[in-house]
Amino acid sequence: MSCMLKDIITALKKQDLLTIDQSQACGENACIAGVSYDNRKITPGGLFVCKGAAFRLSYLEAAIDGGVLLYVSEIAYIPSFPHLLVKDIRAAMAVIARAFYGKTVEELVKIGVTGTKGKTTVCSFLHSILDYESRHRWACRSAILSSLEIYDGTEQGSAHLSTPEAFDLWRHLANASANQFRYAVCEVSSQALKYRRTDGIHFDVAAFLNIGEDHISEVEHKDFEDYLSSKLKIFSQSDVACINSRTACFSRIRAAAKAARCRVVTFGFSPKDNVFCSDYKRCSDGTRFAVRFQGKEERYMIGLAGQYNIENALAAVAISKICGISYVSIAEGLASTVVPGRGITYATRDDKIHAIVDYAHNKMSMEALLNFVAAEYPEQSVIIVFGCPGGKARNRRRDMGLLAGGYADKVIITEDDPGPEPLTEICAEIAGYVSSSGTACEIIYDRGKAIHRAFESLPDGGVILICGKGVEKTQKRENGEAPYETDGFYVRQGIEQYEIRTLLKRV
């Protein structure tokens, strides 16, 4: 993959982003062999972007040592080395990425999914559906770019951001296209839209799942208006808007989609919706539900429980219908979907304790999980184990603390990606909100020990909810990521210790 430097310069000028061009030493017909913002991933003959509040001059020096032709920044860090200065480095990254990769991704059907909760689950459903369709029609796969999984046919692994930086996002799409994929499903965060990571990408379908107060902080969104406005930007780069009619601010969201000249398709539980769930029933292996679309009823099954998961599946069905996917592919895709870290249930042999590991990490997702538990396990004692991240989304501490305190019999507060903040301060702040509800509250900083403690606290049985990390294998701390054995690992240990204690009582 390569492009001409002059094409990048032209693209930056067209968007009125270029302020100074000091690239003449590269030559009029210089060919750019790669683009990067990470000095550890440099292509000789490539272009390097200086970005971020944590940027250091040593990063640029390392990139130059690695053989880059020039750098792009808002500041002339090394005036003697070829460079381009731009007004907005994030906007420039998207423009450069499009100039470098753009022509290769035009034929790819791109689906963007945004919302406060459910994005990853909907993307997982869609990936499974589109994989089934692609394999049986064209003998290929589909791409997914989500919080939990990256797969583009060339690269596969876990994600560091819900939506990758512009260079990475475009590279994954280019890889998918090079591998002759037909579809790419992208989780699109409010941060990605606000900071222009998705600029220049045209989505064939944009799904808006829901909106609630989240990501409100000094480093994310200053208020709810900024949060919602950022999410609404997705319509300006989309053909079809697929909107949940049950979401808060529905009228405004629909109006924004129409103003952007999107065709609007709604989904939900009302006959007025274009795609609606007319009936659903819990079964031993998941949930069965019926969907009406264009006067025809179709029946589907998912291996997950809870109305919120039906809603996620309904979004996937609606998007699939828009894309012309067959009933068989939708049905087979939904039935075979496994969402890592979502509603994983463990039980002791005597069936007295059920532990649920879930990625629920904000008020909306925790509330949906609690509603499910209330319906599925009525009258049972409930212990909730959770924490909140540091350096962002501070409102979660209040909202989740009050919610957990108002519902659970006991709350155990623990570590969940404290990052730059002292773990003790995060836990103390959450505990203040939990305690205001009069609920028993305990702080155990070690997450594994906190999960073990939950099992010890239910001698007569009940439900344990372990929220926030799902199947994640790291803790984000001040000095970077540290290994973590996963919540499921400690749940299995807790069950084993419970079984031993139960056995000893019988002796």
C-alpha positions in Angstrom: 0.0 0.0 0.0 1.4 3.4 -0.9 0.3 6.8 -2.3 1.9 10.0 -3.6 2.8 12.7 -1.1 1.3 15.3 -3.5 -2.1 13.5 -3.1 -1.9 13.9 0.7 -1.0 17.6 0.3 -3.8 18.2 -2.1 -6.3 16.5 0.2 -5.2 18.6 3.2 -5.4 21.8 1.2 -8.9 20.9 0.0 -10.0 20.6 3.6 -8.2 23.9 4.5 -6.1 22.0 7.1 -2.6 22.7 5.7 -0.8 25.8 7.1 2.8 25.2 6.2 4.4 22.9 3.6 8.0 22.1 4.3 8.2 18.8 2.4 10.0 20.0 -0.7 13.2 18.1 0.3 11.2 14.9 -0.2 10.8 15.5 -3.9 7.8 16.4 -6.1 6.9 12.8 -6.8 7.7 11.3 -3.4 5.9 8.1 -2.7 4.6 7.5 0.9 5.1 3.9 1.9 3.1 4.0 5.1 1.4 6.2 7.7 1.8 6.0 11.5 1.3 7.8 14.7 3.3 5.2 16.7 7.1 5.4 16.5 7.2 1.6 17.3 5.4 0.8 14.1 7.3 2.8 11.5 7.5 2.0 7.7 10.7 3.3 6.1 9.7 5.8 3.6 6.5 6.6 5.5 4.8 9.5 7.1 4.7 10.1 10.9 2.0 12.0 12.7 2.8 13.8 16.0 -0.4 13.7 18.1 -1.7 13.6 21.6 -1.2 15.4 24.9 1.4 12.8 25.9 3.5 13.3 22.7 7.2 13.6 23.3 10.0 14.8 20.9 11.7 11.5 21.5 8.9 9.8 19.6 9.5 11.9 16.5 13.3 11.3 16.8 12.7 7.6 16.9 10.5 7.8 13.9 13.2 9.7 12.0 15.8 7.1 13.0 13.3 4.5 11.6 13.4 6.0 8.2 10.3 8.2 7.8 10.3 10.7 5.0 8.5 13.5 6.8 6.2 14.3 9.8 2.9 16.0 10.2 2.0 18.0 13.3 0.6 21.3 14.6 4.0 22.4 15.8 7.4 22.4 13.9 9.2 20.1 16.4 12.3 19.8 14.1 12.2 22.6 11.6 15.1 21.3 9.5 13.4 17.9 8.8 10.7 17.7 6.1 7.2 18.3 7.6 3.7 19.5 7.1 2.0 21.7 9.7 -1.8 21.5 10.0 -4.5 23.3 11.9 -6.1 20.2 13.5 -4.0 17.1 13.8 -7.0 14.7 14.4 -8.9 16.1 11.4 -5.7 15.8 9.4 -5.2 12.2 10.3 -8.6 11.2 8.9 -7.8 13.1 5.7 -4.4 11.5 5.3 -5.9 8.0 6.1 -8.5 8.5 3.4 -5.9 9.7 0.9 -3.7 6.7 1.6 -6.3 3.9 1.9 -9.5 5.4 0.6 -9.9 4.0 -2.9 -9.5 0.4 -1.6 -12.5 0.5 0.7 -15.2 2.0 -1.6 -16.9 -1.4 -2.5 -17.0 -2.6 1.1 -20.5 -2.4 2.8 -19.7 -0.5 6.0 -22.1 -0.6 9.0 -21.6 1.7 11.9 -23.2 1.0 15.3 -23.4 3.6 18.1 -25.2 3.9 21.4 -24.6 4.1 25.1 -25.0 0.3 25.6 -25.2 -2.7 23.4 -22.8 -1.7 20.7 -20.5 -4.7 21.1 -23.4 -7.2 21.4 -25.0 -5.9 18.2 -21.7 -6.0 16.4 -21.2 -9.6 17.5 -24.7 -10.6 16.3 -24.1 -8.8 12.9 -20.7 -10.3 12.4 -22.1 -13.8 12.9 -25.0 -13.1 10.5 -22.8 -11.5 7.8 -20.2 -14.3 8.2 -22.9 -16.9 7.5 -24.2 -15.0 4.5 -20.7 -14.3 3.1 -19.5 -17.9 3.6 -22.5 -19.4 1.8 -22.8 -16.9 -1.0 -19.2 -15.8 -1.7 -16.9 -18.2 0.3 -15.4 -15.3 2.3 -15.7 -13.8 5.8 -16.8 -10.4 7.2 -14.9 -7.9 9.2 -15.6 -6.7 12.7 -14.1 -3.8 14.6 -15.5 -3.7 18.1 -14.5 -3.2 21.8 -13.8 -6.9 22.2 -12.6 -8.1 18.8 -10.7 -7.0 15.7 -10.8 -9.2 12.6 -10.2 -8.0 9.0 -8.8 -11.1 7.4 -5.2 -10.1 7.9 -5.2 -9.0 11.5 -7.0 -10.5 14.4 -6.9 -9.7 18.1 -8.4 -7.7 21.0 -9.1 -4.0 20.8 -7.5 -1.1 22.7 -10.3 1.4 21.7 -14.0 0.9 20.9 -13.2 2.6 17.6 -9.6 2.6 16.4 -7.6 5.7 15.5 -8.2 6.9 11.9 -5.0 5.2 10.5 -5.9 1.9 12.2 -9.5 2.1 11.2 -8.8 2.7 7.6 -6.1 0.1 7.5 -8.5 -2.6 8.9 -11.1 -1.6 6.2 -8.4 -1.8 3.5 -7.3 -5.2 4.8 -10.9 -6.4 4.7 -11.3 -5.2 1.1 -8.0 -6.7 0.0 -9.3 -10.0 1.4 -12.4 -9.6 -0.8 -14.8 -9.3 2.2 -18.2 -7.8 1.4 -19.1 -6.4 4.8 -17.4 -4.6 7.7 -19.2 -3.9 11.1 -17.8 -1.1 13.1 -18.5 0.0 16.7 -18.6 3.8 16.6 -18.0 5.5 19.9 -18.9 9.1 20.7 -15.2 9.8 21.2 -14.4 8.6 17.7 -17.1 10.9 16.3 -16.1 13.9 18.4 -12.4 13.5 17.7 -13.0 12.8 14.0 -11.5 9.3 13.8 -14.3 8.2 11.4 -14.2 11.3 9.2 -14.4 10.4 5.5 -15.8 7.0 6.1 -19.2 6.5 4.4 -21.5 4.1 6.3 -24.1 2.3 4.2 -26.1 1.9 7.5 -25.7 3.7 10.8 -27.5 2.2 13.8 -28.4 4.3 16.8 -29.2 2.0 19.7 -29.9 4.2 22.7 -28.6 7.2 24.6 -28.0 7.8 28.4 -25.7 9.9 30.5 -22.3 8.4 30.3 -18.7 9.5 29.4 -19.3 12.9 31.0 -16.0 14.1 32.3 -13.3 16.7 31.8 -11.5 14.5 29.3 -14.5 13.1 27.4 -17.7 15.1 27.0 -18.3 18.2 29.1 -22.1 17.5 29.3 -24.9 15.4 27.9 -25.5 17.8 25.0 -21.9 17.4 23.9 -22.3 13.6 24.2 -25.5 13.4 22.2 -24.4 15.9 19.6 -21.2 13.9 19.0 -23.2 10.7 18.5 -25.6 12.4 16.0 -22.6 13.2 13.7 -22.8 9.6 12.5 -25.8 10.4 10.3 -23.9 13.0 8.3 -21.8 10.2 6.8 -24.5 7.6 6.3 -27.2 6.5 3.8 -29.6 4.8 6.2 -30.3 5.5 9.8 -31.5 2.5 11.8 -33.0 3.8 15.1 -34.3 2.2 18.2 -37.8 3.8 18.8 -37.5 3.2 22.5 -34.4 5.3 23.0 -34.5 8.5 25.0 -34.4 11.6 22.7 -35.9 9.6 19.9 -37.6 12.6 18.2 -34.4 14.6 18.2 -32.4 11.6 16.9 -34.9 10.9 14.1 -35.0 14.6 13.2 -31.2 14.6 13.0 -31.2 11.6 10.7 -33.8 13.2 8.4 -31.9 16.5 8.4 -28.8 14.5 7.2 -31.0 13.0 4.4 -30.8 9.5 5.7 -33.5 7.0 5.0 -34.9 6.2 8.5 -35.8 2.7 9.6 -37.0 2.1 13.1 -36.9 -1.0 15.3 -38.5 -1.8 18.6 -41.5 -3.4 20.3 -44.3 -1.3 18.7 -46.3 -2.2 15.6 -45.5 1.3 14.4 -41.8 0.3 14.0 -40.6 -0.9 10.6 -39.0 -3.9 12.3 -40.6 -4.9 15.5 -40.7 -7.7 18.0 -44.2 -9.0 18.3 -43.5 -11.8 20.8 -40.7 -13.3 22.9 -40.3 -16.2 25.3 -37.5 -17.3 27.6 -36.4 -20.9 26.9 -33.9 -23.3 28.5 -31.2 -22.4 26.0 -31.8 -18.7 25.5 -34.7 -16.7 24.1 -37.1 -17.2 21.2 -38.8 -14.2 19.6 -40.9 -13.2 16.6 -40.2 -10.3 14.3 -42.6 -8.6 11.9 -41.2 -6.8 8.8 -43.2 -5.7 5.8 -46.2 -7.6 6.9 -44.4 -10.9 7.4 -43.5 -12.6 10.6 -40.3 -14.5 11.2 -39.1 -16.4 14.2 -35.6 -16.3 15.7 -33.6 -17.6 18.6 -30.6 -16.3 20.6 -28.6 -17.9 23.2 -28.9 -15.0 25.6 -31.6 -14.0 28.1 -33.1 -10.6 28.9 -35.2 -8.1 27.0 -32.2 -5.9 26.5 -30.5 -8.7 24.5 -33.7 -9.2 22.4 -33.4 -5.4 21.7 -29.8 -5.9 20.6 -30.8 -8.9 18.4 -33.7 -6.8 16.9 -31.2 -4.1 15.9 -29.1 -6.7 14.1 -32.2 -8.1 12.4 -33.2 -4.6 11.2 -29.7 -3.8 9.9 -29.6 -7.2 8.1 -33.0 -6.6 6.5 -31.7 -3.2 5.2 -28.7 -5.0 3.7 -30.8 -7.6 2.1 -29.5 -10.5 4.1 -31.5 -13.8 3.8 -33.7 -15.2 6.6 -31.5 -18.3 6.9 -28.4 -16.2 7.4 -30.0 -14.1 10.1 -31.5 -17.0 11.9 -28.3 -19.1 11.8 -26.2 -16.1 12.7 -28.2 -15.1 15.7 -28.5 -18.6 17.0 -24.8 -19.3 16.8 -23.6 -16.0 18.3 -21.5 -16.1 21.5 -20.8 -12.7 23.0 -17.7 -13.0 25.3 -18.2 -11.4 28.7 -21.9 -10.9 28.3 -24.2 -12.7 30.8 -21.9 -15.6 31.4 -23.6 -17.6 34.2 -21.9 -20.1 36.6 -23.7 -22.2 39.2 -22.7 -24.3 42.2 -23.5 -28.0 42.1 -26.4 -27.6 44.6 -27.7 -24.7 42.4 -27.8 -22.4 45.4 -25.4 -19.8 44.1 -25.5 -18.3 40.6 -22.7 -16.0 39.5 -23.1 -13.8 36.5 -20.1 -12.2 34.8 -21.1 -9.3 32.6 -19.5 -6.4 30.9 -22.1 -4.0 32.3 -20.0 -0.9 33.0 -22.4 2.0 33.1 -25.8 2.9 34.5 -27.9 1.8 31.5 -26.2 -1.6 31.2 -26.2 -2.3 34.9 -29.9 -1.4 35.2 -30.8 -3.7 32.3 -28.8 -6.5 34.0 -30.6 -5.9 37.3 -34.0 -6.0 35.7 -33.1 -9.3 34.2 -31.9 -10.7 37.6 -35.1 -9.4 39.3 -37.2 -11.4 36.7 -35.0 -14.5 36.6 -34.1 -14.8 40.3 -37.0 -13.3 42.3 -36.6 -13.1 46.1 -33.0 -14.1 46.1 -30.2 -12.3 47.9 -28.0 -10.3 45.5 -24.4 -9.3 45.9 -22.8 -6.9 43.3 -19.1 -6.8 42.7 -17.9 -3.8 40.6 -15.6 -0.8 40.3 -15.2 2.2 38.0 -12.4 3.3 35.7 -10.1 6.2 36.6 -9.6 9.3 34.6 -12.9 9.2 32.8 -16.7 8.8 33.1 -16.8 10.0 36.7 -20.6 10.1 36.7 -20.5 6.3 36.6 -19.3 6.2 40.2 -22.4 8.1 41.4 -24.9 6.4 39.0 -23.7 2.8 39.5 -23.1 3.3 43.2 -26.6 4.5 43.8 -28.1 1.9 41.5 -26.2 -1.0 43.1 -26.9 0.3 46.6 -30.6 0.6 45.9 -30.9 -2.9 44.6 -28.4 -5.3 46.1 -28.3 -6.8 49.6 -24.5 -6.2 49.6 -22.0 -4.4 47.4 -18.3 -5.1 47.1 -16.3 -2.4 45.5 -13.1 -3.3 43.8 -10.6 -2.5 41.0 -11.7 -1.8 37.4 -9.0 -0.1 35.3 -8.0 2.7 37.8 -5.5 4.1 35.3 -4.0 7.4 36.5 -6.2 7.8 39.6 -5.5 6.2 43.1 -7.6 3.1 43.4 -8.3 4.0 47.1 -9.9 7.3 46.1 -12.1 5.8 43.3 -13.4 3.1 45.6 -14.1 5.5 48.5 -16.1 7.8 46.2 -18.3 4.9 45.0 -18.7 3.6 48.6 -20.1 7.0 49.6 -22.9 6.7 47.1 -23.6 3.0 48.0 -23.7 3.7 51.7 -26.1 6.6 51.2 -28.7 3.9 50.3 -28.1 2.1 53.6 -26.8 -1.0 51.9 -23.9 -3.1 53.3 -20.7 -2.1 51.5 -17.2 -3.5 51.6 -14.1 -2.4 49.7 -11.6 -5.0 48.6 -9.0 -3.6 46.2 -7.9 -7.0 44.9 -10.6 -8.0 42.4 -10.0 -11.7 42.7 -10.3 -11.6 46.5 -13.4 -9.4 46.1 -15.1 -12.2 44.0 -14.0 -14.8 46.5 -15.5 -12.7 49.3 -18.8 -12.6 47.5 -19.1 -16.4 47.6 -18.2 -16.4 51.3 -21.0 -13.8 51.9 -23.8 -16.1 50.6 -23.9 -19.1 52.9 -27.5 -19.7 52.2 -27.3 -19.0 48.4 -28.2 -16.2 46.1 -26.9 -14.3 43.0 -23.5 -12.7 42.5 -23.2 -10.1 39.8 -19.6 -9.3 38.7 -19.8 -6.3 36.5 -17.5 -4.3 34.3 -14.7 -6.4 32.9 -16.3 -9.4 31.3 -13.6 -11.5 29.8 -10.9 -8.8 29.9 -7.4 -10.1 30.8 -5.8 -6.8 31.9 -6.1 -4.1 34.5 -5.2 -0.6 33.2 -3.1 1.0 35.9 -0.9 4.1 36.2 2.1 2.5 34.5 0.1 0.7 31.8 -1.7 -2.6 31.4 -1.1 -5.4 34.0 -2.2 -9.0 33.5 -5.5 -10.1 35.1 -6.8 -13.7 35.2 -10.4 -12.7 34.2 -13.5 -12.6 36.4 -14.5 -16.1 35.2 -11.2 -17.6 36.6 -11.9 -16.2 40.1 -15.6 -17.3 39.9 -14.5 -20.8 39.2 -12.1 -20.6 42.1 -15.0 -19.3 44.3 -17.2 -22.1 43.3 -14.5 -24.7 44.0 -13.9 -23.2 47.5 -17.7 -23.2 48.1 -17.9 -26.9 47.2 -15.1 -27.7 49.6 -16.8 -25.8 52.4 -20.1 -27.5 51.7 -18.4 -30.9 51.7 -16.7 -30.2 55.0 -20.0 -29.3 56.6 -21.3 -32.7 55.8 -18.4 -34.6 57.3 
